[in-house]
């Protein structure tokens, strides 16, 4: 097992969360959705798909808040109103990440991050993990508090 080494914290307090509610659950829907967004040169982060039910799923993701309106327009052009129930946009979001080598091969990094945010009263909206980064989506007004608390928790970070 690799030693866990958290060597940095990143944040962006200017993101929006977009949720496509009750999207038809059929092969190719995610490819169609994210392909249309990519074709417009817009970037997506933190994708979450629900388990769904009754032949539908909810798909949520994060974009820069300045791109949110353009993404919604792309979605409305790409899908018929019969393909989904609603598109929700929340422009008051931010993301915070801890990064470093060996996080996924060592238990505890996510737990430590989540406990730190909990102790500050910060609710996590979405979570993304990789071998080198754990990212959460939280309310925009909590980003600075989260960064400060995580720097203290993983001491020695600037």
C-alpha positions in Angstrom: 0.0 0.0 0.0 1.2 3.5 -0.9 1.5 6.0 1.9 -1.3 8.6 1.8 0.1 12.0 0.9 -2.3 14.9 0.7 -0.2 17.6 -0.8 -2.7 20.2 -1.8 -6.2 21.6 -1.7 -7.9 23.1 -4.7 -11.2 25.0 -4.9 -13.5 26.9 -7.2 -16.3 29.0 -5.8 -17.8 29.8 -9.2 -19.6 26.6 -10.3 -23.2 25.6 -11.0 -24.8 22.3 -10.5 -27.2 21.2 -13.3 -29.6 18.3 -12.8 -31.6 16.7 -15.6 -34.5 15.1 -13.7 -36.3 12.0 -14.8 -34.3 11.6 -18.0 -35.3 8.5 -20.1 -33.2 5.6 -19.0 -32.0 4.1 -22.3 -28.6 3.2 -23.9 -26.8 6.2 -25.2 -28.5 8.9 -23.2 -25.4 9.9 -21.3 -23.3 9.8 -24.4 -25.9 12.1 -26.2 -26.0 14.5 -23.2 -22.3 14.9 -22.6 -21.4 14.7 -26.3 -23.6 17.7 -27.0 -22.1 19.7 -24.2 -18.5 18.7 -25.3 -19.3 19.6 -28.9 -20.0 23.2 -27.7 -16.6 23.3 -26.0 -18.1 23.3 -22.5 -16.5 21.4 -19.6 -18.2 19.2 -17.1 -17.0 18.0 -13.7 -18.4 15.8 -11.0 -21.0 13.6 -12.8 -23.6 11.8 -10.7 -26.3 9.5 -12.0 -29.1 8.2 -9.8 -30.2 4.6 -9.6 -33.5 5.8 -11.0 -36.8 4.0 -11.4 -39.8 3.8 -13.7 -37.6 4.0 -16.8 -35.9 7.2 -15.8 -32.7 8.5 -14.1 -31.5 11.8 -12.8 -28.1 13.0 -14.0 -26.4 15.8 -12.2 -23.1 17.5 -12.9 -21.0 20.6 -12.2 -20.0 23.3 -14.7 -18.5 26.8 -14.4 -21.4 29.1 -13.4 -20.6 31.3 -16.4 -21.4 28.3 -18.7 -24.6 27.1 -17.0 -27.0 29.0 -19.2 -25.3 27.8 -22.3 -25.3 24.2 -21.1 -29.1 24.4 -20.4 -29.7 25.7 -23.9 -27.6 22.8 -25.3 -29.7 20.3 -23.3 -33.0 21.8 -24.5 -31.8 21.6 -28.1 -30.5 18.1 -27.7 -33.5 16.5 -25.9 -37.2 16.7 -26.5 -39.3 17.9 -23.6 -40.7 14.3 -23.5 -37.2 12.9 -22.8 -37.0 14.5 -19.3 -39.1 16.1 -16.6 -37.1 19.2 -15.6 -33.7 20.8 -15.8 -32.6 22.3 -12.4 -29.8 24.8 -12.2 -28.1 25.9 -8.9 -25.5 28.6 -9.5 -24.6 28.9 -5.8 -22.2 26.0 -5.8 -18.5 25.5 -5.3 -16.1 22.6 -5.4 -13.2 21.7 -3.1 -10.6 19.0 -3.7 -7.8 17.4 -1.7 -5.1 15.9 -3.9 -2.1 13.7 -3.4 -0.6 10.3 -4.2 -2.1 7.1 -2.8 -5.4 8.4 -1.6 -7.4 5.6 -3.0 -5.1 2.8 -1.9 -5.1 4.1 1.7 -8.3 4.0 3.8 -9.1 7.2 5.6 -8.5 10.2 3.2 -12.2 10.5 2.3 -13.3 9.9 5.8 -11.0 12.6 7.2 -12.2 15.0 4.5 -15.9 14.3 5.1 -15.5 14.4 8.9 -13.8 17.8 8.6 -16.5 19.2 6.5 -19.2 17.8 8.8 -17.5 19.4 11.8 -17.9 22.8 10.1 -21.6 22.1 9.3 -20.9 21.8 5.6 -23.2 19.5 3.6 -21.7 17.6 0.6 -23.9 17.7 -2.5 -21.8 15.4 -4.8 -18.5 13.4 -4.5 -15.9 12.4 -7.0 -12.9 10.3 -6.3 -9.8 9.2 -8.2 -6.4 7.8 -7.3 -5.0 11.3 -6.8 -8.0 13.5 -5.9 -11.2 13.6 -3.9 -13.6 16.4 -4.9 -16.8 17.5 -3.3 -19.5 19.9 -4.4 -20.8 22.2 -1.6 -22.6 25.5 -1.2 -20.6 28.4 -2.6 -20.7 30.4 0.7 -19.0 27.4 2.5 -16.0 27.1 0.1 -13.6 29.4 2.0 -14.5 27.7 5.4 -14.0 24.3 3.8 -10.5 25.2 2.4 -9.4 26.6 5.8 -10.6 23.6 7.8 -9.1 21.1 5.3 -5.7 23.0 5.4 -5.8 22.7 9.2 -6.8 19.0 9.1 -4.1 18.1 6.6 -1.6 20.4 8.3 1.3 21.8 6.5 -0.6 22.9 3.4 -0.6 26.5 2.2 
